[in-house]
Amino acid sequence: MELPIETWLRHRGSAESNFQCILRRKRSLNVVHFSVLMSELQAKCRDETVLAELRRSYGVARSLPPKCLAAVFMHPSFNYWSKITQRLLPFLSGGQEIPSHLTDHLRGVAGAEADPLCFHLADINRFLIAAALMAGAEVSLPCPVHDGWLSLPGLGSRVACAEVGMVQVTSYGIPSRSFRFGVGPPINLNSLLTECGEREEGFLCCDRLEVLPIVNGSAGTIFLDPWDPYFRNVWHKNTFPGGVHVFDVAGTELKQWQETIRESLGLLQTVWPEMEAEISALVHTIVPVNSPIGGMNYSCSSDDFWGAILCSFDPASILAEVLVHEFGHILLFELLEIHGVFAKDSPKESDYYSPWRPDPRPLLGLLHAVYTFALVAEYYRRMLRRAPSNTGFRERYSLILGKLERGIRVLAESAKFNATGTVFFDSLVRSIRCQRESGEWISTEAIETSLDEHLSIWKQRHPAHRTPLFCSVGSG
C-alpha cells in the first residue's frame, strides 16, 4: 500500500507535495492567520480599550522570534482560539451580543461572563507568554486565569494562581526563563527547557506546578494533556454517537498513559516506521479521557483542535490503531483544505449509508471513514506479518476490508469528484483492491453476517434512504 501522503495527488504547480511541506505550510499559515485576524479585529471592533490591549499583544507577537511563535501556535488550542475569533467577527461588525456557546472555553474564568470579548482576546496572551519563555524574552501581559491555573500552551505545564480573573504575567529572559504573577515571587521554568526553549522529557505534579508528560517519537514530541482549559471546557463536553460522554483522567493515571503511548509508537516503528514518523511529526497532543463503558474505546479528532487526538485508554496495540486512525483524519482535514475533492454539484446531504455508523452520513464523512480505515487495514496487514497466528488481528482486518468495500461502493455510486478528487479516489480503490488480492484476509460467516445485519438494521431505521447492492471491490 502507498504511504499515507503518497495517496494524495501531486498536481502540477503544487508546492504541498509531501508531508514535510504540509507541516511547514500549517506552521506558517497559523502565524499568517493570526496577523490577518488582528487586522480584521482592528477593523471591526469598536471598543477602544479592547483595541489598545489587542495592539499591545500584537506588538509583543511581532517582537518574538518567528520560530518560537510558530511552535506555540501549532498547539491545538491555538487553532481553536483562532477559529472562535473568526466566528466572533460577524457579531462584532453588527454590534450583536456574542452567543454563549462561542465562549464555552472561558468557563471558570472569573469576570469573563461580563466581558467575554475582552477575556477571549486576552487569552492569546497565554500563548505569547509561553513563546516568550521559549525565546528567553521579557514581556508583561494580562492573562485570564482558568479555574485557578495558568496553562502555558506548548510548554506542557500549568501553574496554580491564587488570583482570579485577569492577572498580569511577566516573563523574564535568559538565563532564568522564569515568570511571575503580579508582584509575586518568580516561578522558574528554566530546568524544564532546553537551551533552544523546547520542553525536556519529565513529569511533575505538585501543589503549584504541574508539568505534563511527553513522549518522544522518531520525528517529534507528543504531549499528553487532559487539563488544557479548552479541552476540558469544550472538547470533553462533546458527546459521541448515542449521547455517550467520556470522563476526565486523574493525574495518577498519566504515567501509565505515557508508558503505553511510548510502547504504541515503538510498535509502529517496528511494523510501519514511515507511519510512526508521520504520526510523531504531526500529532501534537493526545488528550487522555476515560471511557464510560469498560472495554469500549472512544476516540476522535477535530479540525477545530487540529493536531490533537482525544481518546480513551487501551493496550498498546489498540492505541497504535487509534493513532493511525485519528492521524488519518487530521491529515485529511488539511489535505481537503489544500486540494478539495468533491465537484461543486456533488450531493452534500447527510443521506448516505456508512457501514461504520448507525445514522445517515454525508459523503465527506464517508470519505473520512474510508480513508482512515484504509490506513487501519494496512496497520493490521503489517501486524499479521509479525504475528500470522493472531486470529483476532485477522478477523479485525477482514471485517475492516468488508466495510471498506461497501463504503467505496457508496462513494462510487453517489459522489461527484473534481479532477483532484478523482485521482485520490482511484488511489483508494486501488489500495483496497490490493488489500483484498493479498490473500491475508479470511471470509467467515460471522463477518458476512455482521456486515449484513448492520445494513439490515440501518434500512429498517432509515427506510426513505436508498442503499446500494453490495459486491466485492476485488471481484469487479
C-alpha positions in Angstrom: 0.0 0.0 0.0 1.2 3.5 -0.7 2.3 5.6 2.2 -0.5 7.9 3.6 0.8 11.1 2.0 1.5 9.4 -1.3 -2.1 8.6 -1.8 -2.7 12.2 -2.5 -2.3 13.8 -5.9 0.9 15.7 -6.6 -0.8 18.0 -9.1 1.2 20.3 -11.3 2.3 23.5 -9.7 1.5 22.3 -6.1 4.2 23.1 -3.6 2.4 21.0 -1.0 3.5 17.7 -2.5 5.0 15.9 0.6 4.4 15.5 4.3 7.0 18.0 5.5 5.7 20.6 3.1 2.2 20.2 4.6 3.6 20.7 8.2 5.6 23.7 7.1 2.6 25.2 5.4 0.5 24.7 8.6 3.1 26.3 10.8 3.4 29.3 8.5 -0.3 29.7 8.0 -1.0 29.8 11.7 1.2 32.8 12.1 -0.3 34.4 9.0 -3.8 33.7 10.2 -3.0 35.4 13.5 -1.9 38.5 11.7 -5.0 38.5 9.5 -7.2 38.1 12.5 -5.6 41.1 14.2 -6.2 43.2 11.2 -9.8 42.2 10.9 -10.4 42.7 14.6 -9.0 46.2 14.5 -11.3 47.0 11.6 -14.5 45.7 13.2 -14.1 46.1 17.0 -15.5 49.4 18.4 -14.2 49.1 21.9 -11.1 51.3 22.2 -10.0 49.7 25.5 -10.0 46.2 23.9 -8.3 47.6 20.8 -5.5 49.1 22.9 -4.8 45.8 24.6 -5.0 44.0 21.2 -2.4 46.2 19.7 -0.2 45.6 22.7 -0.4 41.9 22.3 0.2 42.1 18.6 3.3 44.2 19.2 4.6 41.6 21.6 3.9 38.8 19.0 5.9 40.8 16.3 8.8 41.1 18.7 9.2 37.4 19.3 11.3 35.0 17.1 9.0 33.5 14.4 10.3 30.0 15.3 9.0 30.3 18.9 5.8 31.9 17.8 5.1 29.2 15.2 5.9 26.4 17.8 3.4 27.8 20.2 0.8 28.5 17.5 1.0 24.8 16.5 -0.7 24.0 19.8 -4.2 22.6 19.0 -5.9 25.0 21.4 -4.5 28.0 19.4 -6.3 26.5 16.4 -9.5 26.6 18.5 -8.8 30.2 19.6 -8.2 31.2 16.0 -11.4 29.6 14.7 -13.5 31.1 17.6 -12.1 34.5 16.9 -13.1 34.1 13.2 -16.6 33.2 14.3 -16.9 36.2 16.5 -16.2 38.7 13.7 -19.7 38.9 12.3 -21.1 39.7 15.8 -18.5 42.5 16.3 -19.3 44.2 13.0 -23.0 44.0 13.6 -22.8 45.1 17.3 -24.6 41.9 18.4 -24.4 40.0 21.6 -21.9 37.1 21.5 -23.7 33.7 21.7 -22.7 31.9 24.9 -21.6 28.7 23.1 -18.8 30.7 21.5 -17.3 31.4 24.9 -17.6 28.0 26.5 -13.8 27.9 26.7 -13.9 30.7 29.2 -15.9 28.8 31.8 -14.1 29.0 35.1 -12.5 32.4 34.4 -13.9 34.9 36.9 -15.4 38.0 35.2 -15.5 36.5 31.7 -19.3 36.5 31.5 -19.4 40.3 31.9 -16.9 41.0 29.1 -16.4 37.8 27.0 -14.7 39.5 24.1 -12.1 41.2 26.3 -11.3 37.9 28.0 -11.2 35.9 24.9 -8.8 38.2 23.1 -6.6 38.5 26.2 -6.4 34.7 26.3 -4.0 34.9 23.3 -1.5 36.3 25.9 -1.0 32.8 27.4 0.4 31.7 24.1 2.6 34.8 23.9 4.0 34.3 27.4 4.8 30.7 26.5 6.6 31.8 23.3 8.5 34.5 25.3 9.7 31.8 27.8 10.8 29.7 24.9 12.7 32.6 23.4 14.1 33.8 26.7 12.4 37.2 26.2 11.0 39.6 28.8 7.4 40.6 28.3 4.4 41.6 30.5 0.8 40.9 29.5 -2.6 40.4 31.2 -3.8 36.8 31.1 -7.1 35.2 32.2 -6.7 32.5 34.9 -8.8 29.4 34.2 -10.1 27.6 37.3 -7.1 28.7 39.4 -4.5 27.7 36.8 -2.5 29.5 34.2 -1.9 27.0 31.4 1.1 27.6 29.1 0.4 26.1 25.7 3.4 24.5 24.0 5.4 24.2 27.3 3.2 21.4 28.6 2.8 23.0 32.0 0.3 24.9 34.1 0.8 26.9 37.3 -1.6 27.4 40.2 -2.6 31.1 40.7 -4.3 32.3 43.8 -5.5 35.4 42.0 -8.6 35.2 39.8 -9.9 36.9 36.7 -7.3 38.8 34.7 -3.8 38.7 36.1 -0.7 40.5 34.9 2.0 37.9 34.0 5.6 38.8 33.4 8.2 36.6 31.8 11.9 37.0 32.2 14.7 36.2 29.8 17.8 34.1 29.8 19.3 32.7 31.9 16.4 32.3 34.3 13.4 31.8 32.0 11.1 32.5 34.8 7.8 34.4 35.2 5.6 35.9 37.9 2.0 36.7 38.7 1.6 40.4 39.5 4.3 41.2 42.1 4.5 37.6 43.4 7.7 35.5 43.6 9.3 34.3 40.4 8.5 30.8 39.1 11.5 29.2 37.4 10.8 27.0 34.3 14.4 27.0 33.1 15.1 23.5 34.3 12.2 22.2 32.1 13.5 23.8 28.9 16.5 23.0 26.7 18.8 25.7 25.5 16.6 26.2 22.5 13.5 26.6 24.7 11.9 23.2 24.0 10.3 21.1 26.7 12.5 18.4 28.1 11.1 15.0 29.0 9.8 14.8 32.5 6.7 14.7 34.6 5.9 16.6 37.8 2.9 17.3 39.8 2.9 19.4 43.0 0.7 21.9 44.7 1.8 24.8 42.5 3.2 23.5 39.3 2.1 20.6 37.0 4.3 19.5 34.2 2.6 17.2 31.7 4.3 14.0 30.4 5.6 13.9 26.9 6.5 11.1 24.6 9.4 11.5 22.1 8.8 9.7 18.8 11.3 9.4 16.0 10.2 12.7 14.3 8.7 14.8 17.1 7.3 15.1 20.6 3.7 14.3 21.7 2.2 16.0 24.8 -0.3 14.2 27.0 -2.7 16.9 28.1 -6.1 16.3 29.7 -6.1 19.7 31.5 -5.9 22.4 28.9 -8.9 24.6 29.6 -10.1 24.4 26.0 -10.0 20.6 26.0 -11.8 20.4 29.4 -14.4 23.1 28.8 -15.2 22.3 25.2 -13.9 19.0 23.8 -14.6 16.9 26.9 -18.2 18.2 27.0 -19.0 16.9 23.5 -20.8 13.6 23.1 -20.1 10.6 21.0 -22.8 8.9 18.9 -25.5 7.7 21.1 -25.1 10.5 23.6 -22.0 8.9 25.2 -19.9 11.2 27.5 -16.3 10.5 28.4 -14.7 11.3 31.7 -11.6 13.1 32.9 -8.5 11.1 33.9 -6.6 11.6 37.1 -3.0 12.8 37.3 -2.0 9.5 38.8 -3.1 7.7 35.5 -0.8 9.8 33.2 2.3 7.8 33.9 0.6 4.6 32.6 -0.6 6.6 29.6 2.9 7.8 28.9 4.4 4.3 29.1 1.7 2.8 26.8 1.8 5.6 24.2 5.6 5.1 24.1 5.0 1.4 23.6 2.5 2.0 20.8 4.9 4.3 19.0 7.6 1.6 19.4 5.3 -1.0 17.9 4.5 1.2 15.0 8.2 1.9 14.5 8.7 -1.8 14.2 5.9 -2.7 11.8 5.3 0.6 10.0 8.2 3.0 10.6 7.0 5.6 8.0 3.7 5.9 9.7 5.3 6.3 13.1 7.5 9.1 11.8 4.5 10.9 10.3 2.4 10.4 13.5 5.1 11.7 15.8 5.7 14.7 13.5 2.0 15.7 13.0 0.3 14.7 16.3 1.0 17.5 18.8 -1.2 16.4 21.7 -3.0 13.3 23.0 -6.0 14.2 25.2 -6.5 11.2 27.6 -10.0 10.5 28.7 -11.7 7.6 30.5 -14.3 5.5 28.6 -17.7 5.2 30.3 -18.0 1.6 29.0 -15.4 -1.0 30.0 -13.6 -2.5 27.0 -15.0 0.1 24.6 -12.6 2.6 23.1 -13.7 6.1 22.3 -11.6 8.4 20.2 -12.0 11.4 18.0 -10.1 14.3 16.3 -11.4 17.7 15.2 -10.5 20.3 12.7 -11.1 22.8 15.5 -8.4 21.2 17.6 -6.1 20.3 14.6 -3.1 18.2 15.7 -4.8 16.7 18.8 -6.3 13.2 19.4 -8.9 12.7 22.2 -9.0 9.0 23.2 -9.6 6.6 26.0 -7.1 4.1 27.3 -6.3 0.7 25.7 -3.4 -1.8 25.4 -0.5 -0.6 23.2 -1.6 -2.5 20.0 -5.1 -1.0 20.1 -3.8 2.5 20.9 -1.5 2.2 17.9 -4.6 1.5 15.8 -6.2 4.6 17.3 -3.2 6.7 16.5 -3.2 5.5 12.9 -6.9 6.1 12.5 -7.0 9.6 14.0 -3.8 10.6 12.2 -5.7 9.9 9.0 -8.5 12.3 10.0 -6.1 15.0 11.0 -4.1 14.7 7.8 -7.2 14.6 5.6 -8.6 17.8 7.2 -5.5 19.6 5.9 -5.4 17.8 2.5 -9.0 18.7 1.9 -8.3 22.3 2.8 -5.4 22.4 0.3 -7.0 20.5 -2.6 -10.6 19.7 -2.1 -12.1 16.6 -3.7 -15.8 16.9 -4.5 -17.2 18.6 -7.5 -19.4 21.7 -6.8 -22.6 19.8 -7.7 -21.8 16.7 -5.6 -24.5 15.9 -3.1 -23.9 17.4 0.4 -26.9 16.0 2.3 -26.5 13.5 5.2 -28.3 10.8 3.3 -25.9 8.0 2.8 -25.2 4.6 4.2 -21.9 4.1 6.2 -21.0 0.6 7.3 -19.4 2.2 10.4 -22.3 4.3 11.7 -26.0 3.8 12.6 -27.0 7.1 11.2 -27.1 8.5 7.6 -23.8 10.3 6.8 -22.7 13.0 4.3 -20.3 11.8 1.6 -17.5 13.8 3.2 -17.9 11.8 6.5 -17.9 8.6 4.5 -14.8 9.6 2.7 -13.1 10.3 6.0 -14.1 6.8 7.2 -12.9 5.1 4.1 -9.5 6.9 4.1 -8.8 6.3 7.8 -9.9 2.7 7.8 -7.8 2.0 4.7 -4.8 3.1 6.9 -6.0 0.9 9.7 -6.3 -2.1 7.4 -2.7 -1.6 6.3 -1.7 -1.5 10.0 -3.4 -4.9 10.7 -1.9 -6.4 7.5 1.5 -5.4 8.8 0.7 -6.7 12.3 -0.3 -10.1 10.7 3.1 -10.3 9.1 4.5 -10.0 12.6 2.0 -12.4 14.2 0.4 -14.5 11.5 -1.3 -16.8 14.0 -3.2 -14.0 15.7 -6.8 -14.8 14.8 -8.1 -11.6 16.4 -6.0 -9.4 14.2 -7.0 -11.4 11.1 -10.7 -11.2 11.9 -10.4 -7.5 12.6 -8.5 -7.0 9.3 -11.1 -8.9 7.3 -14.1 -7.1 8.8 -12.5 -3.7 8.0 -11.9 -4.8 4.4 -15.6 -5.8 4.1 -16.7 -2.4 5.4 -14.2 -0.6 3.1 -15.6 -2.3 0.1 -19.1 -1.2 1.0 -18.0 2.3 1.8 -16.2 2.6 -1.5 -19.2 1.4 -3.4 -21.4 4.1 -1.9 -18.9 6.8 -2.8 -18.5 5.4 -6.3 -22.3 5.4 -6.9 -23.2 8.8 -5.2 -20.2 11.2 -5.1 -19.1 13.5 -7.8 -15.3 14.3 -7.7 -13.3 17.1 -9.2 -10.1 16.2 -11.1 -8.0 16.1 -7.9 -10.6 14.0 -6.1 -10.9 11.5 -9.0 -7.2 10.8 -8.7 -7.4 10.4 -4.9 -10.5 8.2 -5.0 -9.0 6.0 -7.7 -5.9 5.5 -5.5 -8.1 4.5 -2.6 -9.9 2.0 -4.7 -6.6 0.5 -5.9 -5.3 0.3 -2.3 -8.4 -1.6 -1.1 -8.3 -3.9 -4.1 -4.6 -4.7 -3.4 -5.5 -5.5 0.2 -8.2 -7.9 -1.0 -5.9 -9.5 -3.5 -3.1 -10.0 -0.9 -5.0 -13.1 0.4 -4.3 -12.3 4.0 -7.9 -11.8 4.9 -10.5 -14.5 5.8 -14.1 -14.9 4.8 -16.2 -16.2 7.7 -19.9 -16.5 8.2 -19.7 -14.3 11.3 -18.1 -11.4 9.4 -20.6 -11.6 6.5 -23.5 -11.8 9.0 -22.2 -8.8 10.9 -22.0 -6.8 7.7 -25.5 -7.8 6.5 -27.1 -7.2 9.9 -25.7 -3.7 10.1 -27.2 -2.9 6.7 -30.5 -4.6 7.6 -30.9 -2.6 10.8 -29.9 0.6 9.0 -32.5 0.0 6.3 -35.2 -0.5 9.0 -34.3 2.7 10.8 -34.0 4.8 7.6 -36.4 3.3 5.1 -36.5 6.5 3.0 -32.8 6.3 2.1 -31.5 4.3 -0.8 -28.8 1.7 -0.2 -26.7 0.1 -3.0 -26.5 -3.6 -3.7 -23.1 -4.6 -2.5 -20.5 -6.8 -4.1 -16.7 -7.2 -3.6 -14.5 -4.5 -5.0 -11.9 -7.2 -5.7 -14.4 -9.0 -7.9 -15.1 -6.4 -10.5 
